[in-house]
């Protein structure tokens, strides 16, 4: 098995190593999603005080095209996903 990294991108200020996980824990700080509208990253930052931050990424170069800060605390939800450009959260499993 050979692993090849095609592209990588640092998400400015994004928490990592369990800083802003979903409620069930684990290393769920940064979550990627794809839908009809594009490529998304779901995360949080110190600046957002643990609230979910959603950024749309350019799929060619991974640059952040647009970012939204929500008022939903990431640690208060079990998971999140995107459908047709809309963020949905799941309260529990």
Steps between C-alpha positions, in 0.01 A plus 500: 500500500640838397366829629533817296402847619357695206437823689491632852378820656532652845167635626591823685424476872326162477513290816676163486596203723166502683471875559152535340356150444138400453320401823605134481868599507780354297713698261205652314624858492501537121228342287493504119174479306405495133160575351344633180624851584865415562768402749458611862695492825320501837712601800537750784753755619596679821364818343161329447513379863419142401212585265481322166681679219417397144725579204450426133823387334608535139543134395789584265733678745323457840486877557220617729239667278255602770467446876203515737509495880190348660366523854490120535754366749686216329530299822120511543431297182589142407571568133437740214455469125418712194218450249446748215720756673311484831664392827310242707595377847411178681429527873584137589566156357 
